[in-house]
Amino acid sequence: MKNKSKILPYLLVSPYIIHFLLFVAFPVVFSIVLTFHEWNI
């Protein structure tokens, strides 16, 4: 029972963290990475 109570908050927060990473953190980091590429247009 004690182990389950330790993991429950992480299970409740994990969907929000996953959505934040997918829709906020990853696009920001990816756009920063793309700014350092040299594009031949």
mmCIF entry with sequence, helices, sheets and N, C-alpha, C, O atoms, coordinates in Angstrom:
data_MODEL
# 
_entry.id   MODEL 
# 
_entity.id                         1 
_entity.type                       polymer 
_entity.pdbx_number_of_molecules   1 
# 
_entity_poly.entity_id                      1 
_entity_poly.type                           'polypeptide(L)' 
_entity_poly.nstd_linkage                   no 
_entity_poly.nstd_monomer                   no 
_entity_poly.pdbx_seq_one_letter_code       MKNKSKILPYLLVSPYIIHFLLFVAFPVVFSIVLTFHEWNI 
_entity_poly.pdbx_seq_one_letter_code_can   MKNKSKILPYLLVSPYIIHFLLFVAFPVVFSIVLTFHEWNI 
_entity_poly.pdbx_strand_id                 A 
# 
loop_
_entity_poly_seq.entity_id 
_entity_poly_seq.num 
_entity_poly_seq.mon_id 
_entity_poly_seq.hetero 
1 1  MET n 
1 2  LYS n 
1 3  ASN n 
1 4  LYS n 
1 5  SER n 
1 6  LYS n 
1 7  ILE n 
1 8  LEU n 
1 9  PRO n 
1 10 TYR n 
1 11 LEU n 
1 12 LEU n 
1 13 VAL n 
1 14 SER n 
1 15 PRO n 
1 16 TYR n 
1 17 ILE n 
1 18 ILE n 
1 19 HIS n 
1 20 PHE n 
1 21 LEU n 
1 22 LEU n 
1 23 PHE n 
1 24 VAL n 
1 25 ALA n 
1 26 PHE n 
1 27 PRO n 
1 28 VAL n 
1 29 VAL n 
1 30 PHE n 
1 31 SER n 
1 32 ILE n 
1 33 VAL n 
1 34 LEU n 
1 35 THR n 
1 36 PHE n 
1 37 HIS n 
1 38 GLU n 
1 39 TRP n 
1 40 ASN n 
1 41 ILE n 
# 
_struct_asym.id          A 
_struct_asym.entity_id   1 
# 
loop_
_struct_conf.conf_type_id 
_struct_conf.id 
_struct_conf.pdbx_PDB_helix_id 
_struct_conf.beg_label_comp_id 
_struct_conf.beg_label_asym_id 
_struct_conf.beg_label_seq_id 
_struct_conf.pdbx_beg_PDB_ins_code 
_struct_conf.end_label_comp_id 
_struct_conf.end_label_asym_id 
_struct_conf.end_label_seq_id 
_struct_conf.pdbx_end_PDB_ins_code 
_struct_conf.beg_auth_comp_id 
_struct_conf.beg_auth_asym_id 
_struct_conf.beg_auth_seq_id 
_struct_conf.end_auth_comp_id 
_struct_conf.end_auth_asym_id 
_struct_conf.end_auth_seq_id 
_struct_conf.pdbx_PDB_helix_class 
_struct_conf.details 
_struct_conf.pdbx_PDB_helix_length 
HELX_P HELX_P1 AA1 LYS A 2  ? PHE A 20 ? LYS A 2  PHE A 20 1 ? 19 
HELX_P HELX_P2 AA2 LEU A 21 ? ALA A 25 ? LEU A 21 ALA A 25 3 ? 5  
HELX_P HELX_P3 AA3 PHE A 26 ? THR A 35 ? PHE A 26 THR A 35 1 ? 10 
# 
_struct_conf_type.id          HELX_P 
_struct_conf_type.criteria    ? 
_struct_conf_type.reference   ? 
# 
loop_
_atom_site.group_PDB 
_atom_site.id 
_atom_site.type_symbol 
_atom_site.label_atom_id 
_atom_site.label_alt_id 
_atom_site.label_comp_id 
_atom_site.label_asym_id 
_atom_site.label_entity_id 
_atom_site.label_seq_id 
_atom_site.pdbx_PDB_ins_code 
_atom_site.Cartn_x 
_atom_site.Cartn_y 
_atom_site.Cartn_z 
_atom_site.occupancy 
_atom_site.B_iso_or_equiv 
_atom_site.pdbx_formal_charge 
_atom_site.auth_seq_id 
_atom_site.auth_comp_id 
_atom_site.auth_asym_id 
_atom_site.auth_atom_id 
_atom_site.pdbx_PDB_model_num 
ATOM 1   N N  . MET A 1 1  ? 0.825  -1.201 0.000   1.00 0.00 ? 1  MET A N  1 
ATOM 2   C CA . MET A 1 1  ? 0.000  0.000  0.000   1.00 0.00 ? 1  MET A CA 1 
ATOM 3   C C  . MET A 1 1  ? 0.862  1.254  0.000   1.00 0.00 ? 1  MET A C  1 
ATOM 4   O O  . MET A 1 1  ? 0.530  2.252  -0.640  1.00 0.00 ? 1  MET A O  1 
ATOM 5   N N  . LYS A 1 2  ? 1.973  1.188  0.728   1.00 0.00 ? 2  LYS A N  1 
ATOM 6   C CA . LYS A 1 2  ? 2.836  2.367  0.809   1.00 0.00 ? 2  LYS A CA 1 
ATOM 7   C C  . LYS A 1 2  ? 3.471  2.690  -0.544  1.00 0.00 ? 2  LYS A C  1 
ATOM 8   O O  . LYS A 1 2  ? 3.598  3.860  -0.905  1.00 0.00 ? 2  LYS A O  1 
ATOM 9   N N  . ASN A 1 3  ? 3.868  1.663  -1.291  1.00 0.00 ? 3  ASN A N  1 
ATOM 10  C CA . ASN A 1 3  ? 4.457  1.879  -2.611  1.00 0.00 ? 3  ASN A CA 1 
ATOM 11  C C  . ASN A 1 3  ? 3.455  2.488  -3.577  1.00 0.00 ? 3  ASN A C  1 
ATOM 12  O O  . ASN A 1 3  ? 3.807  3.353  -4.379  1.00 0.00 ? 3  ASN A O  1 
ATOM 13  N N  . LYS A 1 4  ? 2.215  2.045  -3.503  1.00 0.00 ? 4  LYS A N  1 
ATOM 14  C CA . LYS A 1 4  ? 1.184  2.546  -4.410  1.00 0.00 ? 4  LYS A CA 1 
ATOM 15  C C  . LYS A 1 4  ? 0.898  4.017  -4.151  1.00 0.00 ? 4  LYS A C  1 
ATOM 16  O O  . LYS A 1 4  ? 0.631  4.766  -5.090  1.00 0.00 ? 4  LYS A O  1 
ATOM 17  N N  . SER A 1 5  ? 0.947  4.435  -2.912  1.00 0.00 ? 5  SER A N  1 
ATOM 18  C CA . SER A 1 5  ? 0.668  5.838  -2.601  1.00 0.00 ? 5  SER A CA 1 
ATOM 19  C C  . SER A 1 5  ? 1.799  6.748  -3.064  1.00 0.00 ? 5  SER A C  1 
ATOM 20  O O  . SER A 1 5  ? 1.581  7.941  -3.276  1.00 0.00 ? 5  SER A O  1 
ATOM 21  N N  . LYS A 1 6  ? 2.997  6.210  -3.222  1.00 0.00 ? 6  LYS A N  1 
ATOM 22  C CA . LYS A 1 6  ? 4.115  7.019  -3.715  1.00 0.00 ? 6  LYS A CA 1 
ATOM 23  C C  . LYS A 1 6  ? 4.033  7.237  -5.221  1.00 0.00 ? 6  LYS A C  1 
ATOM 24  O O  . LYS A 1 6  ? 4.462  8.278  -5.719  1.00 0.00 ? 6  LYS A O  1 
ATOM 25  N N  . ILE A 1 7  ? 3.492  6.277  -5.944  1.00 0.00 ? 7  ILE A N  1 
ATOM 26  C CA . ILE A 1 7  ? 3.462  6.369  -7.405  1.00 0.00 ? 7  ILE A CA 1 
ATOM 27  C C  . ILE A 1 7  ? 2.199  7.064  -7.913  1.00 0.00 ? 7  ILE A C  1 
ATOM 28  O O  . ILE A 1 7  ? 2.179  7.534  -9.051  1.00 0.00 ? 7  ILE A O  1 
ATOM 29  N N  . LEU A 1 8  ? 1.166  7.139  -7.115  1.00 0.00 ? 8  LEU A N  1 
ATOM 30  C CA . LEU A 1 8  ? -0.097 7.728  -7.551  1.00 0.00 ? 8  LEU A CA 1 
ATOM 31  C C  . LEU A 1 8  ? 0.034  9.173  -8.018  1.00 0.00 ? 8  LEU A C  1 
ATOM 32  O O  . LEU A 1 8  ? -0.520 9.502  -9.067  1.00 0.00 ? 8  LEU A O  1 
ATOM 33  N N  . PRO A 1 9  ? 0.731  10.056 -7.307  1.00 0.00 ? 9  PRO A N  1 
ATOM 34  C CA . PRO A 1 9  ? 0.858  11.433 -7.822  1.00 0.00 ? 9  PRO A CA 1 
ATOM 35  C C  . PRO A 1 9  ? 1.535  11.501 -9.186  1.00 0.00 ? 9  PRO A C  1 
ATOM 36  O O  . PRO A 1 9  ? 1.154  12.318 -10.025 1.00 0.00 ? 9  PRO A O  1 
ATOM 37  N N  . TYR A 1 10 ? 2.530  10.656 -9.416  1.00 0.00 ? 10 TYR A N  1 
ATOM 38  C CA . TYR A 1 10 ? 3.210  10.641 -10.712 1.00 0.00 ? 10 TYR A CA 1 
ATOM 39  C C  . TYR A 1 10 ? 2.274  10.149 -11.815 1.00 0.00 ? 10 TYR A C  1 
ATOM 40  O O  . TYR A 1 10 ? 2.331  10.641 -12.942 1.00 0.00 ? 10 TYR A O  1 
ATOM 41  N N  . LEU A 1 11 ? 1.426  9.197  -11.500 1.00 0.00 ? 11 LEU A N  1 
ATOM 42  C CA . LEU A 1 11 ? 0.464  8.716  -12.495 1.00 0.00 ? 11 LEU A CA 1 
ATOM 43  C C  . LEU A 1 11 ? -0.561 9.784  -12.836 1.00 0.00 ? 11 LEU A C  1 
ATOM 44  O O  . LEU A 1 11 ? -0.996 9.881  -13.984 1.00 0.00 ? 11 LEU A O  1 
ATOM 45  N N  . LEU A 1 12 ? -0.945 10.579 -11.865 1.00 0.00 ? 12 LEU A N  1 
ATOM 46  C CA . LEU A 1 12 ? -1.930 11.624 -12.113 1.00 0.00 ? 12 LEU A CA 1 
ATOM 47  C C  . LEU A 1 12 ? -1.339 12.793 -12.896 1.00 0.00 ? 12 LEU A C  1 
ATOM 48  O O  . LEU A 1 12 ? -2.049 13.434 -13.671 1.00 0.00 ? 12 LEU A O  1 
ATOM 49  N N  . VAL A 1 13 ? -0.070 13.076 -12.709 1.00 0.00 ? 13 VAL A N  1 
ATOM 50  C CA . VAL A 1 13 ? 0.570  14.216 -13.362 1.00 0.00 ? 13 VAL A CA 1 
ATOM 51  C C  . VAL A 1 13 ? 1.149  13.837 -14.723 1.00 0.00 ? 13 VAL A C  1 
ATOM 52  O O  . VAL A 1 13 ? 1.351  14.711 -15.566 1.00 0.00 ? 13 VAL A O  1 
ATOM 53  N N  . SER A 1 14 ? 1.414  12.575 -14.949 1.00 0.00 ? 14 SER A N  1 
ATOM 54  C CA . SER A 1 14 ? 2.099  12.151 -16.173 1.00 0.00 ? 14 SER A CA 1 
ATOM 55  C C  . SER A 1 14 ? 1.390  12.553 -17.468 1.00 0.00 ? 14 SER A C  1 
ATOM 56  O O  . SER A 1 14 ? 2.090  12.920 -18.412 1.00 0.00 ? 14 SER A O  1 
ATOM 57  N N  . PRO A 1 15 ? 0.066  12.516 -17.591 1.00 0.00 ? 15 PRO A N  1 
ATOM 58  C CA . PRO A 1 15 ? -0.538 12.972 -18.854 1.00 0.00 ? 15 PRO A CA 1 
ATOM 59  C C  . PRO A 1 15 ? -0.254 14.437 -19.149 1.00 0.00 ? 15 PRO A C  1 
ATOM 60  O O  . PRO A 1 15 ? -0.040 14.808 -20.303 1.00 0.00 ? 15 PRO A O  1 
ATOM 61  N N  . TYR A 1 16 ? -0.250 15.267 -18.123 1.00 0.00 ? 16 TYR A N  1 
ATOM 62  C CA . TYR A 1 16 ? 0.028  16.690 -18.324 1.00 0.00 ? 16 TYR A CA 1 
ATOM 63  C C  . TYR A 1 16 ? 1.481  16.912 -18.728 1.00 0.00 ? 16 TYR A C  1 
ATOM 64  O O  . TYR A 1 16 ? 1.771  17.768 -19.565 1.00 0.00 ? 16 TYR A O  1 
ATOM 65  N N  . ILE A 1 17 ? 2.383  16.152 -18.142 1.00 0.00 ? 17 ILE A N  1 
ATOM 66  C CA . ILE A 1 17 ? 3.800  16.273 -18.499 1.00 0.00 ? 17 ILE A CA 1 
ATOM 67  C C  . ILE A 1 17 ? 4.023  15.808 -19.938 1.00 0.00 ? 17 ILE A C  1 
ATOM 68  O O  . ILE A 1 17 ? 4.773  16.435 -20.686 1.00 0.00 ? 17 ILE A O  1 
ATOM 69  N N  . ILE A 1 18 ? 3.377  14.716 -20.321 1.00 0.00 ? 18 ILE A N  1 
ATOM 70  C CA . ILE A 1 18 ? 3.527  14.206 -21.686 1.00 0.00 ? 18 ILE A CA 1 
ATOM 71  C C  . ILE A 1 18 ? 2.991  15.209 -22.703 1.00 0.00 ? 18 ILE A C  1 
ATOM 72  O O  . ILE A 1 18 ? 3.629  15.452 -23.728 1.00 0.00 ? 18 ILE A O  1 
ATOM 73  N N  . HIS A 1 19 ? 1.829  15.791 -22.431 1.00 0.00 ? 19 HIS A N  1 
ATOM 74  C CA . HIS A 1 19 ? 1.277  16.790 -23.345 1.00 0.00 ? 19 HIS A CA 1 
ATOM 75  C C  . HIS A 1 19 ? 2.147  18.042 -23.404 1.00 0.00 ? 19 HIS A C  1 
ATOM 76  O O  . HIS A 1 19 ? 2.324  18.627 -24.473 1.00 0.00 ? 19 HIS A O  1 
ATOM 77  N N  . PHE A 1 20 ? 2.685  18.452 -22.270 1.00 0.00 ? 20 PHE A N  1 
ATOM 78  C CA . PHE A 1 20 ? 3.575  19.614 -22.261 1.00 0.00 ? 20 PHE A CA 1 
ATOM 79  C C  . PHE A 1 20 ? 4.808  19.346 -23.104 1.00 0.00 ? 20 PHE A C  1 
ATOM 80  O O  . PHE A 1 20 ? 5.220  20.200 -23.890 1.00 0.00 ? 20 PHE A O  1 
ATOM 81  N N  . LEU A 1 21 ? 5.399  18.172 -22.951 1.00 0.00 ? 21 LEU A N  1 
ATOM 82  C CA . LEU A 1 21 ? 6.595  17.846 -23.720 1.00 0.00 ? 21 LEU A CA 1 
ATOM 83  C C  . LEU A 1 21 ? 6.293  17.763 -25.213 1.00 0.00 ? 21 LEU A C  1 
ATOM 84  O O  . LEU A 1 21 ? 7.079  18.235 -26.034 1.00 0.00 ? 21 LEU A O  1 
ATOM 85  N N  . LEU A 1 22 ? 5.162  17.167 -25.567 1.00 0.00 ? 22 LEU A N  1 
ATOM 86  C CA . LEU A 1 22 ? 4.835  16.996 -26.983 1.00 0.00 ? 22 LEU A CA 1 
ATOM 87  C C  . LEU A 1 22 ? 4.467  18.297 -27.674 1.00 0.00 ? 22 LEU A C  1 
ATOM 88  O O  . LEU A 1 22 ? 4.863  18.523 -28.817 1.00 0.00 ? 22 LEU A O  1 
ATOM 89  N N  . PHE A 1 23 ? 3.722  19.146 -27.004 1.00 0.00 ? 23 PHE A N  1 
ATOM 90  C CA . PHE A 1 23 ? 3.155  20.312 -27.674 1.00 0.00 ? 23 PHE A CA 1 
ATOM 91  C C  . PHE A 1 23 ? 3.822  21.631 -27.321 1.00 0.00 ? 23 PHE A C  1 
ATOM 92  O O  . PHE A 1 23 ? 3.518  22.648 -27.943 1.00 0.00 ? 23 PHE A O  1 
ATOM 93  N N  . VAL A 1 24 ? 4.722  21.648 -26.343 1.00 0.00 ? 24 VAL A N  1 
ATOM 94  C CA . VAL A 1 24 ? 5.404  22.894 -25.973 1.00 0.00 ? 24 VAL A CA 1 
ATOM 95  C C  . VAL A 1 24 ? 6.915  22.719 -26.037 1.00 0.00 ? 24 VAL A C  1 
ATOM 96  O O  . VAL A 1 24 ? 7.585  23.404 -26.810 1.00 0.00 ? 24 VAL A O  1 
ATOM 97  N N  . ALA A 1 25 ? 7.453  21.821 -25.242 1.00 0.00 ? 25 ALA A N  1 
ATOM 98  C CA . ALA A 1 25 ? 8.906  21.700 -25.118 1.00 0.00 ? 25 ALA A CA 1 
ATOM 99  C C  . ALA A 1 25 ? 9.550  21.212 -26.414 1.00 0.00 ? 25 ALA A C  1 
ATOM 100 O O  . ALA A 1 25 ? 10.538 21.794 -26.863 1.00 0.00 ? 25 ALA A O  1 
ATOM 101 N N  . PHE A 1 26 ? 9.014  20.163 -27.018 1.00 0.00 ? 26 PHE A N  1 
ATOM 102 C CA . PHE A 1 26 ? 9.620  19.641 -28.240 1.00 0.00 ? 26 PHE A CA 1 
ATOM 103 C C  . PHE A 1 26 ? 9.594  20.649 -29.385 1.00 0.00 ? 26 PHE A C  1 
ATOM 104 O O  . PHE A 1 26 ? 10.624 20.824 -30.037 1.00 0.00 ? 26 PHE A O  1 
ATOM 105 N N  . PRO A 1 27 ? 8.481  21.321 -29.667 1.00 0.00 ? 27 PRO A N  1 
ATOM 106 C CA . PRO A 1 27 ? 8.510  22.316 -30.751 1.00 0.00 ? 27 PRO A CA 1 
ATOM 107 C C  . PRO A 1 27 ? 9.472  23.471 -30.493 1.00 0.00 ? 27 PRO A C  1 
ATOM 108 O O  . PRO A 1 27 ? 10.109 23.960 -31.425 1.00 0.00 ? 27 PRO A O  1 
ATOM 109 N N  . VAL A 1 28 ? 9.585  23.910 -29.257 1.00 0.00 ? 28 VAL A N  1 
ATOM 110 C CA . VAL A 1 28 ? 10.509 25.008 -28.950 1.00 0.00 ? 28 VAL A CA 1 
ATOM 111 C C  . VAL A 1 28 ? 11.944 24.561 -29.180 1.00 0.00 ? 28 VAL A C  1 
ATOM 112 O O  . VAL A 1 28 ? 12.717 25.274 -29.820 1.00 0.00 ? 28 VAL A O  1 
ATOM 113 N N  . VAL A 1 29 ? 12.308 23.399 -28.670 1.00 0.00 ? 29 VAL A N  1 
ATOM 114 C CA . VAL A 1 29 ? 13.677 22.895 -28.849 1.00 0.00 ? 29 VAL A CA 1 
ATOM 115 C C  . VAL A 1 29 ? 13.948 22.627 -30.326 1.00 0.00 ? 29 VAL A C  1 
ATOM 116 O O  . VAL A 1 29 ? 15.037 22.928 -30.817 1.00 0.00 ? 29 VAL A O  1 
ATOM 117 N N  . PHE A 1 30 ? 12.980 22.070 -31.034 1.00 0.00 ? 30 PHE A N  1 
ATOM 118 C CA . PHE A 1 30 ? 13.170 21.775 -32.452 1.00 0.00 ? 30 PHE A CA 1 
ATOM 119 C C  . PHE A 1 30 ? 13.342 23.049 -33.269 1.00 0.00 ? 30 PHE A C  1 
ATOM 120 O O  . PHE A 1 30 ? 14.156 23.083 -34.192 1.00 0.00 ? 30 PHE A O  1 
ATOM 121 N N  . SER A 1 31 ? 12.599 24.082 -32.949 1.00 0.00 ? 31 SER A N  1 
ATOM 122 C CA . SER A 1 31 ? 12.752 25.343 -33.683 1.00 0.00 ? 31 SER A CA 1 
ATOM 123 C C  . SER A 1 31 ? 14.100 25.990 -33.394 1.00 0.00 ? 31 SER A C  1 
ATOM 124 O O  . SER A 1 31 ? 14.686 26.612 -34.280 1.00 0.00 ? 31 SER A O  1 
ATOM 125 N N  . ILE A 1 32 ? 14.597 25.855 -32.181 1.00 0.00 ? 32 ILE A N  1 
ATOM 126 C CA . ILE A 1 32 ? 15.928 26.379 -31.866 1.00 0.00 ? 32 ILE A CA 1 
ATOM 127 C C  . ILE A 1 32 ? 16.988 25.613 -32.649 1.00 0.00 ? 32 ILE A C  1 
ATOM 128 O O  . ILE A 1 32 ? 17.932 26.212 -33.163 1.00 0.00 ? 32 ILE A O  1 
ATOM 129 N N  . VAL A 1 33 ? 16.841 24.300 -32.743 1.00 0.00 ? 33 VAL A N  1 
ATOM 130 C CA . VAL A 1 33 ? 17.788 23.485 -33.512 1.00 0.00 ? 33 VAL A CA 1 
ATOM 131 C C  . VAL A 1 33 ? 17.736 23.866 -34.987 1.00 0.00 ? 33 VAL A C  1 
ATOM 132 O O  . VAL A 1 33 ? 18.777 23.944 -35.638 1.00 0.00 ? 33 VAL A O  1 
ATOM 133 N N  . LEU A 1 34 ? 16.550 24.104 -35.519 1.00 0.00 ? 34 LEU A N  1 
ATOM 134 C CA . LEU A 1 34 ? 16.424 24.451 -36.937 1.00 0.00 ? 34 LEU A CA 1 
ATOM 135 C C  . LEU A 1 34 ? 17.045 25.803 -37.265 1.00 0.00 ? 34 LEU A C  1 
ATOM 136 O O  . LEU A 1 34 ? 17.463 26.023 -38.402 1.00 0.00 ? 34 LEU A O  1 
ATOM 137 N N  . THR A 1 35 ? 17.117 26.709 -36.303 1.00 0.00 ? 35 THR A N  1 
ATOM 138 C CA . THR A 1 35 ? 17.704 28.015 -36.592 1.00 0.00 ? 35 THR A CA 1 
ATOM 139 C C  . THR A 1 35 ? 19.205 27.924 -36.852 1.00 0.00 ? 35 THR A C  1 
ATOM 140 O O  . THR A 1 35 ? 19.779 28.821 -37.468 1.00 0.00 ? 35 THR A O  1 
ATOM 141 N N  . PHE A 1 36 ? 19.840 26.859 -36.392 1.00 0.00 ? 36 PHE A N  1 
ATOM 142 C CA . PHE A 1 36 ? 21.278 26.719 -36.587 1.00 0.00 ? 36 PHE A CA 1 
ATOM 143 C C  . PHE A 1 36 ? 21.636 25.957 -37.858 1.00 0.00 ? 36 PHE A C  1 
ATOM 144 O O  . PHE A 1 36 ? 22.817 25.765 -38.147 1.00 0.00 ? 36 PHE A O  1 
ATOM 145 N N  . HIS A 1 37 ? 20.644 25.524 -38.616 1.00 0.00 ? 37 HIS A N  1 
ATOM 146 C CA . HIS A 1 37 ? 20.899 24.852 -39.883 1.00 0.00 ? 37 HIS A CA 1 
ATOM 147 C C  . HIS A 1 37 ? 20.967 25.878 -41.002 1.00 0.00 ? 37 HIS A C  1 
ATOM 148 O O  . HIS A 1 37 ? 20.249 26.879 -41.003 1.00 0.00 ? 37 HIS A O  1 
ATOM 149 N N  . GLU A 1 38 ? 21.843 25.603 -41.948 1.00 0.00 ? 38 GLU A N  1 
ATOM 150 C CA . GLU A 1 38 ? 21.966 26.489 -43.106 1.00 0.00 ? 38 GLU A CA 1 
ATOM 151 C C  . GLU A 1 38 ? 21.136 25.905 -44.241 1.00 0.00 ? 38 GLU A C  1 
ATOM 152 O O  . GLU A 1 38 ? 21.373 24.784 -44.690 1.00 0.00 ? 38 GLU A O  1 
ATOM 153 N N  . TRP A 1 39 ? 20.165 26.678 -44.693 1.00 0.00 ? 39 TRP A N  1 
ATOM 154 C CA . TRP A 1 39 ? 19.257 26.217 -45.729 1.00 0.00 ? 39 TRP A CA 1 
ATOM 155 C C  . TRP A 1 39 ? 19.661 26.810 -47.076 1.00 0.00 ? 39 TRP A C  1 
ATOM 156 O O  . TRP A 1 39 ? 19.879 28.015 -47.192 1.00 0.00 ? 39 TRP A O  1 
ATOM 157 N N  . ASN A 1 40 ? 19.758 25.959 -48.082 1.00 0.00 ? 40 ASN A N  1 
ATOM 158 C CA . ASN A 1 40 ? 20.008 26.408 -49.453 1.00 0.00 ? 40 ASN A CA 1 
ATOM 159 C C  . ASN A 1 40 ? 18.677 26.483 -50.181 1.00 0.00 ? 40 ASN A C  1 
ATOM 160 O O  . ASN A 1 40 ? 18.084 25.467 -50.544 1.00 0.00 ? 40 ASN A O  1 
ATOM 161 N N  . ILE A 1 41 ? 18.230 27.696 -50.380 1.00 0.00 ? 41 ILE A N  1 
ATOM 162 C CA . ILE A 1 41 ? 16.919 27.883 -51.016 1.00 0.00 ? 41 ILE A CA 1 
ATOM 163 C C  . ILE A 1 41 ? 17.114 28.230 -52.484 1.00 0.00 ? 41 ILE A C  1 
ATOM 164 O O  . ILE A 1 41 ? 16.137 28.429 -53.206 1.00 0.00 ? 41 ILE A O  1 
# 
